[in-house]
Amino acid sequence: MTTGIHSRTLIAAALFALAGAASAQTVLKLGYATSKESHYGVGSAVFCDEMEKGTQGRYKCQQFPNSALGGEREQIEAVQLGTQDIVNTSTGPLGNFVPEVKVVDIPFLFRNYDHARKVMDGPIGQDILKKMQAKGLIGLAWTENGFRHMTNNKHAIVNADDARGLKMRTMENKVHMEGYKTFGILPTPMPFPELFTALQQGTVDGQENPIPVILASKFSQVQKHLSLTGHVYSPAVLILSPAVWGKLSEVDKKAFVVAAQKGGAAQRKKVNDDEANGIAQLKKDGMQVVEQVNGDSFRKAVAPAYANYAKEFGAEKIAAIQAVK
Ligand code: EAX
């Protein structure tokens, strides 16, 4: 009798353990700079859904929008350390971790969205994604932040000369800062979470960001002028911690990558929508918008910086990116 009860207890315990294993779910912390409704939020939501489905619910996300886990540099650091699992981040501070990324941050390198997306999805972009691994970061897929435009509180910017002397917040990105100096801008690097207050208090005259960020962060409340300078493309990327990646089966690894690619596609689609509808909204919100910027004046100003870029990244590399049709 005693043995009977004992074995029944064992069987029950074994069944309980099995059920536990089947329903075990790992919750991964995913952070990004802007709101849940923004392009980052849309892309992250699709990634999370697809990742959960693709792993039959073994993995799911807990999302931390609005820089709740810190600035992008801090979040990349945390993912590298494994204290955060995933970040959907612009390449802004990423070149400080993975130098190979920096080449895609060169101003006026990409002609338009089509060109930029082709490069990121092609061999050059995919090669950069793989390079992250050696630095303790798993680049799952490129997402997107968008072409950056200037806003400020002083005056309209039509020509590069109009930007001269403006104190502008930039990302913590040397490639940008070097380029922007050729416009006469005084670049002031600052983490994104400090930006709204800095604009509000006039610590800086302006900033530059894609339309989806300007919209989501309500910069129209603290900035009068917007110029569609499109002076640089801002890629973004879903990065996973190697601590998580190392535990995934080959099948789950594939599911994460496919989910990230779908997230990236959704994020780009939201960027398209914001580009199409956002400018009208920002005008409604009171911004003065210069749509016809003298792009040639900016390209001419930045040309001398290309000599340094060529020295740092190789003229062939830059030419190879420009040559993508
Ligand atoms: O990634 O820091 C920035 O200006 C970024 O464009 C923004 O946080 C979204």
Boltz pocket constraint, residues with backbone or C-beta under 6 A from the ligand:
constraints:
  - pocket:
      binder: B
      contacts: [[A, 33], [A, 34], [A, 72], [A, 88], [A, 89], [A, 90], [A, 92], [A, 145], [A, 171], [A, 190], [A, 191], [A, 192], [A, 208], [A, 209], [A, 210], [A, 213], [A, 234]]
      max_distance: 6.0
